Amino acid sequence: MDTELFDILESKIEGLVHDLTDLKLENTRLREENQGLIQEREVFKARIDSILKKLEGI
């Protein structure tokens, strides 16, 4: 077999492994960002609920 074909295949596999690693890092970052947004939403929800309860008392 031609070694050039193996070199091309190896290069493509290395590129895919690199892309996969990048995607895993991005996925981790996005999960952390999502968790922060969920926590922020809960804080806003609690504040809105508190305001609504105050308005009910008027």
Biopython code that builds the backbone (N, CA, C, O; Angstrom):
import numpy as np
from Bio.PDB.StructureBuilder import StructureBuilder

atoms = [
    (1, "MET", "N", (0.835, -1.183, 0.000)),
    (1, "MET", "CA", (0.000, 0.000, 0.000)),
    (1, "MET", "C", (0.877, 1.242, 0.000)),
    (1, "MET", "O", (2.041, 1.224, 0.399)),
    (2, "ASP", "N", (0.285, 2.277, -0.448)),
    (2, "ASP", "CA", (0.996, 3.541, -0.563)),
    (2, "ASP", "C", (1.017, 4.248, 0.790)),
    (2, "ASP", "O", (-0.029, 4.435, 1.411)),
    (3, "THR", "N", (2.177, 4.630, 1.235)),
    (3, "THR", "CA", (2.288, 5.303, 2.538)),
    (3, "THR", "C", (1.640, 6.682, 2.507)),
    (3, "THR", "O", (1.254, 7.209, 3.550)),
    (4, "GLU", "N", (1.521, 7.256, 1.346)),
    (4, "GLU", "CA", (0.881, 8.571, 1.232)),
    (4, "GLU", "C", (-0.584, 8.494, 1.681)),
    (4, "GLU", "O", (-1.089, 9.418, 2.318)),
    (5, "LEU", "N", (-1.250, 7.410, 1.354)),
    (5, "LEU", "CA", (-2.639, 7.241, 1.774)),
    (5, "LEU", "C", (-2.753, 7.146, 3.293)),
    (5, "LEU", "O", (-3.666, 7.707, 3.898)),
    (6, "PHE", "N", (-1.800, 6.418, 3.902)),
    (6, "PHE", "CA", (-1.794, 6.325, 5.361)),
    (6, "PHE", "C", (-1.503, 7.675, 5.998)),
    (6, "PHE", "O", (-2.075, 8.012, 7.034)),
    (7, "ASP", "N", (-0.620, 8.443, 5.386)),
    (7, "ASP", "CA", (-0.318, 9.781, 5.904)),
    (7, "ASP", "C", (-1.547, 10.686, 5.845)),
    (7, "ASP", "O", (-1.811, 11.445, 6.778)),
    (8, "ILE", "N", (-2.289, 10.602, 4.755)),
    (8, "ILE", "CA", (-3.510, 11.395, 4.613)),
    (8, "ILE", "C", (-4.533, 10.965, 5.654)),
    (8, "ILE", "O", (-5.153, 11.799, 6.314)),
    (9, "LEU", "N", (-4.704, 9.655, 5.794)),
    (9, "LEU", "CA", (-5.652, 9.131, 6.779)),
    (9, "LEU", "C", (-5.264, 9.554, 8.189)),
    (9, "LEU", "O", (-6.111, 9.977, 8.975)),
    (10, "GLU", "N", (-3.976, 9.435, 8.501)),
    (10, "GLU", "CA", (-3.491, 9.825, 9.826)),
    (10, "GLU", "C", (-3.740, 11.305, 10.079)),
    (10, "GLU", "O", (-4.142, 11.690, 11.177)),
    (11, "SER", "N", (-3.505, 12.130, 9.075)),
    (11, "SER", "CA", (-3.706, 13.563, 9.204)),
    (11, "SER", "C", (-5.180, 13.877, 9.450)),
    (11, "SER", "O", (-5.512, 14.720, 10.284)),
    (12, "LYS", "N", (-6.056, 13.198, 8.722)),
    (12, "LYS", "CA", (-7.483, 13.432, 8.903)),
    (12, "LYS", "C", (-7.946, 12.975, 10.283)),
    (12, "LYS", "O", (-8.757, 13.651, 10.917)),
    (13, "ILE", "N", (-7.449, 11.857, 10.747)),
    (13, "ILE", "CA", (-7.812, 11.363, 12.075)),
    (13, "ILE", "C", (-7.315, 12.316, 13.153)),
    (13, "ILE", "O", (-8.036, 12.596, 14.110)),
    (14, "GLU", "N", (-6.100, 12.814, 13.011)),
    (14, "GLU", "CA", (-5.574, 13.770, 13.982)),
    (14, "GLU", "C", (-6.427, 15.033, 14.002)),
    (14, "GLU", "O", (-6.676, 15.597, 15.068)),
    (15, "GLY", "N", (-6.875, 15.479, 12.834)),
    (15, "GLY", "CA", (-7.746, 16.652, 12.763)),
    (15, "GLY", "C", (-9.069, 16.403, 13.468)),
    (15, "GLY", "O", (-9.575, 17.269, 14.180)),
    (16, "LEU", "N", (-9.627, 15.209, 13.265)),
    (16, "LEU", "CA", (-10.896, 14.867, 13.910)),
    (16, "LEU", "C", (-10.746, 14.774, 15.429)),
    (16, "LEU", "O", (-11.622, 15.212, 16.175)),
    (17, "VAL", "N", (-9.632, 14.200, 15.879)),
    (17, "VAL", "CA", (-9.381, 14.108, 17.323)),
    (17, "VAL", "C", (-9.250, 15.513, 17.912)),
    (17, "VAL", "O", (-9.760, 15.783, 19.000)),
    (18, "HIS", "N", (-8.578, 16.391, 17.204)),
    (18, "HIS", "CA", (-8.432, 17.780, 17.655)),
    (18, "HIS", "C", (-9.794, 18.454, 17.720)),
    (18, "HIS", "O", (-10.102, 19.136, 18.697)),
    (19, "ASP", "N", (-10.616, 18.269, 16.682)),
    (19, "ASP", "CA", (-11.957, 18.855, 16.665)),
    (19, "ASP", "C", (-12.806, 18.313, 17.822)),
    (19, "ASP", "O", (-13.542, 19.062, 18.465)),
    (20, "LEU", "N", (-12.696, 17.020, 18.074)),
    (20, "LEU", "CA", (-13.452, 16.409, 19.165)),
    (20, "LEU", "C", (-13.038, 16.999, 20.514)),
    (20, "LEU", "O", (-13.887, 17.287, 21.357)),
    (21, "THR", "N", (-11.758, 17.174, 20.710)),
    (21, "THR", "CA", (-11.255, 17.771, 21.948)),
    (21, "THR", "C", (-11.795, 19.187, 22.115)),
    (21, "THR", "O", (-12.234, 19.572, 23.199)),
    (22, "ASP", "N", (-11.757, 19.966, 21.020)),
    (22, "ASP", "CA", (-12.291, 21.331, 21.071)),
    (22, "ASP", "C", (-13.785, 21.324, 21.409)),
    (22, "ASP", "O", (-14.243, 22.140, 22.209)),
    (23, "LEU", "N", (-14.535, 20.415, 20.807)),
    (23, "LEU", "CA", (-15.971, 20.336, 21.066)),
    (23, "LEU", "C", (-16.265, 19.938, 22.512)),
    (23, "LEU", "O", (-17.216, 20.440, 23.111)),
    (24, "LYS", "N", (-15.464, 19.050, 23.070)),
    (24, "LYS", "CA", (-15.648, 18.662, 24.464)),
    (24, "LYS", "C", (-15.390, 19.846, 25.394)),
    (24, "LYS", "O", (-16.118, 20.043, 26.367)),
    (25, "LEU", "N", (-14.359, 20.630, 25.096)),
    (25, "LEU", "CA", (-14.068, 21.819, 25.908)),
    (25, "LEU", "C", (-15.196, 22.836, 25.803)),
    (25, "LEU", "O", (-15.606, 23.421, 26.805)),
    (26, "GLU", "N", (-15.696, 23.045, 24.587)),
    (26, "GLU", "CA", (-16.799, 23.985, 24.393)),
    (26, "GLU", "C", (-18.058, 23.494, 25.108)),
    (26, "GLU", "O", (-18.788, 24.291, 25.698)),
    (27, "ASN", "N", (-18.310, 22.205, 25.057)),
    (27, "ASN", "CA", (-19.462, 21.632, 25.733)),
    (27, "ASN", "C", (-19.377, 21.865, 27.240)),
    (27, "ASN", "O", (-20.375, 22.211, 27.874)),
    (28, "THR", "N", (-18.201, 21.679, 27.806)),
    (28, "THR", "CA", (-18.001, 21.916, 29.234)),
    (28, "THR", "C", (-18.250, 23.381, 29.570)),
    (28, "THR", "O", (-18.914, 23.696, 30.557)),
    (29, "ARG", "N", (-17.716, 24.267, 28.747)),
    (29, "ARG", "CA", (-17.905, 25.709, 28.968)),
    (29, "ARG", "C", (-19.384, 26.077, 28.890)),
    (29, "ARG", "O", (-19.883, 26.840, 29.717)),
    (30, "LEU", "N", (-20.075, 25.536, 27.902)),
    (30, "LEU", "CA", (-21.492, 25.849, 27.734)),
    (30, "LEU", "C", (-22.337, 25.289, 28.876)),
    (30, "LEU", "O", (-23.310, 25.916, 29.294)),
    (31, "ARG", "N", (-21.968, 24.114, 29.380)),
    (31, "ARG", "CA", (-22.690, 23.557, 30.523)),
    (31, "ARG", "C", (-22.529, 24.454, 31.754)),
    (31, "ARG", "O", (-23.488, 24.684, 32.492)),
    (32, "GLU", "N", (-21.313, 24.956, 31.969)),
    (32, "GLU", "CA", (-21.060, 25.848, 33.098)),
    (32, "GLU", "C", (-21.832, 27.155, 32.932)),
    (32, "GLU", "O", (-22.415, 27.664, 33.889)),
    (33, "GLU", "N", (-21.832, 27.691, 31.718)),
    (33, "GLU", "CA", (-22.567, 28.919, 31.444)),
    (33, "GLU", "C", (-24.068, 28.700, 31.652)),
    (33, "GLU", "O", (-24.751, 29.546, 32.230)),
    (34, "ASN", "N", (-24.565, 27.580, 31.183)),
    (34, "ASN", "CA", (-25.974, 27.248, 31.350)),
    (34, "ASN", "C", (-26.334, 27.149, 32.830)),
    (34, "ASN", "O", (-27.383, 27.640, 33.248)),
    (35, "GLN", "N", (-25.481, 26.523, 33.614)),
    (35, "GLN", "CA", (-25.735, 26.393, 35.050)),
    (35, "GLN", "C", (-25.791, 27.767, 35.705)),
    (35, "GLN", "O", (-26.637, 28.013, 36.566)),
    (36, "GLY", "N", (-24.901, 28.655, 35.305)),
    (36, "GLY", "CA", (-24.929, 30.013, 35.836)),
    (36, "GLY", "C", (-26.211, 30.737, 35.474)),
    (36, "GLY", "O", (-26.778, 31.450, 36.302)),
    (37, "LEU", "N", (-26.674, 30.560, 34.241)),
    (37, "LEU", "CA", (-27.918, 31.192, 33.817)),
    (37, "LEU", "C", (-29.123, 30.630, 34.564)),
    (37, "LEU", "O", (-30.057, 31.363, 34.887)),
    (38, "ILE", "N", (-29.099, 29.343, 34.835)),
    (38, "ILE", "CA", (-30.185, 28.728, 35.606)),
    (38, "ILE", "C", (-30.229, 29.327, 37.014)),
    (38, "ILE", "O", (-31.302, 29.640, 37.529)),
    (39, "GLN", "N", (-29.064, 29.481, 37.625)),
    (39, "GLN", "CA", (-29.013, 30.062, 38.968)),
    (39, "GLN", "C", (-29.483, 31.514, 38.951)),
    (39, "GLN", "O", (-30.205, 31.951, 39.847)),
    (40, "GLU", "N", (-29.069, 32.257, 37.926)),
    (40, "GLU", "CA", (-29.489, 33.650, 37.799)),
    (40, "GLU", "C", (-31.010, 33.741, 37.628)),
    (40, "GLU", "O", (-31.652, 34.615, 38.211)),
    (41, "ARG", "N", (-31.574, 32.851, 36.839)),
    (41, "ARG", "CA", (-33.024, 32.818, 36.634)),
    (41, "ARG", "C", (-33.753, 32.567, 37.952)),
    (41, "ARG", "O", (-34.780, 33.188, 38.227)),
    (42, "GLU", "N", (-33.219, 31.653, 38.765)),
    (42, "GLU", "CA", (-33.842, 31.353, 40.060)),
    (42, "GLU", "C", (-33.826, 32.568, 40.979)),
    (42, "GLU", "O", (-34.786, 32.802, 41.714)),
    (43, "VAL", "N", (-32.744, 33.343, 40.944)),
    (43, "VAL", "CA", (-32.661, 34.557, 41.760)),
    (43, "VAL", "C", (-33.725, 35.552, 41.306)),
    (43, "VAL", "O", (-34.435, 36.128, 42.131)),
    (44, "PHE", "N", (-33.836, 35.754, 39.987)),
    (44, "PHE", "CA", (-34.851, 36.672, 39.466)),
    (44, "PHE", "C", (-36.258, 36.190, 39.800)),
    (44, "PHE", "O", (-37.126, 36.989, 40.151)),
    (45, "LYS", "N", (-36.478, 34.909, 39.693)),
    (45, "LYS", "CA", (-37.795, 34.333, 39.997)),
    (45, "LYS", "C", (-38.157, 34.598, 41.459)),
    (45, "LYS", "O", (-39.288, 34.973, 41.766)),
    (46, "ALA", "N", (-37.191, 34.400, 42.355)),
    (46, "ALA", "CA", (-37.445, 34.638, 43.776)),
    (46, "ALA", "C", (-37.758, 36.110, 44.030)),
    (46, "ALA", "O", (-38.638, 36.427, 44.829)),
    (47, "ARG", "N", (-37.048, 37.003, 43.360)),
    (47, "ARG", "CA", (-37.297, 38.438, 43.538)),
    (47, "ARG", "C", (-38.665, 38.828, 43.009)),
    (47, "ARG", "O", (-39.378, 39.612, 43.636)),
    (48, "ILE", "N", (-39.032, 38.286, 41.865)),
    (48, "ILE", "CA", (-40.349, 38.583, 41.281)),
    (48, "ILE", "C", (-41.453, 38.044, 42.180)),
    (48, "ILE", "O", (-42.454, 38.723, 42.411)),
    (49, "ASP", "N", (-41.279, 36.839, 42.683)),
    (49, "ASP", "CA", (-42.278, 36.272, 43.601)),
    (49, "ASP", "C", (-42.439, 37.148, 44.842)),
    (49, "ASP", "O", (-43.549, 37.354, 45.333)),
    (50, "SER", "N", (-41.325, 37.653, 45.334)),
    (50, "SER", "CA", (-41.363, 38.517, 46.512)),
    (50, "SER", "C", (-42.125, 39.805, 46.210)),
    (50, "SER", "O", (-42.934, 40.249, 47.024)),
    (51, "ILE", "N", (-41.879, 40.398, 45.068)),
    (51, "ILE", "CA", (-42.571, 41.627, 44.669)),
    (51, "ILE", "C", (-44.067, 41.365, 44.510)),
    (51, "ILE", "O", (-44.892, 42.166, 44.949)),
    (52, "LEU", "N", (-44.412, 40.249, 43.884)),
    (52, "LEU", "CA", (-45.826, 39.914, 43.685)),
    (52, "LEU", "C", (-46.544, 39.716, 45.011)),
    (52, "LEU", "O", (-47.697, 40.123, 45.157)),
    (53, "LYS", "N", (-45.888, 39.107, 45.963)),
    (53, "LYS", "CA", (-46.495, 38.920, 47.283)),
    (53, "LYS", "C", (-46.732, 40.264, 47.975)),
    (53, "LYS", "O", (-47.745, 40.460, 48.646)),
    (54, "LYS", "N", (-45.794, 41.173, 47.803)),
    (54, "LYS", "CA", (-45.971, 42.509, 48.375)),
    (54, "LYS", "C", (-47.164, 43.217, 47.713)),
    (54, "LYS", "O", (-47.943, 43.892, 48.385)),
    (55, "LEU", "N", (-47.292, 43.058, 46.417)),
    (55, "LEU", "CA", (-48.394, 43.700, 45.709)),
    (55, "LEU", "C", (-49.736, 43.110, 46.107)),
    (55, "LEU", "O", (-50.739, 43.823, 46.138)),
    (56, "GLU", "N", (-49.769, 41.839, 46.408)),
    (56, "GLU", "CA", (-51.005, 41.191, 46.843)),
    (56, "GLU", "C", (-51.481, 41.758, 48.174)),
    (56, "GLU", "O", (-52.677, 41.773, 48.462)),
    (57, "GLY", "N", (-50.552, 42.214, 48.964)),
    (57, "GLY", "CA", (-50.891, 42.764, 50.275)),
    (57, "GLY", "C", (-51.428, 44.175, 50.207)),
    (57, "GLY", "O", (-51.904, 44.697, 51.216)),
    (58, "ILE", "N", (-51.367, 44.802, 49.063)),
    (58, "ILE", "CA", (-51.830, 46.199, 48.933)),
    (58, "ILE", "C", (-53.330, 46.220, 48.688)),
    (58, "ILE", "O", (-53.918, 47.293, 48.550)),
]
sb = StructureBuilder()
sb.init_structure("model")
sb.init_model(0)
sb.init_chain("A")
sb.init_seg("    ")
for serial, (resi, resn, name, xyz) in enumerate(atoms, 1):
    if name == "N":
        sb.init_residue(resn, " ", resi, " ")
    sb.init_atom(name, np.array(xyz, "f"), 0.0, 1.0, " ", f" {name:<3s}", serial, name[0])
structure = sb.get_structure()
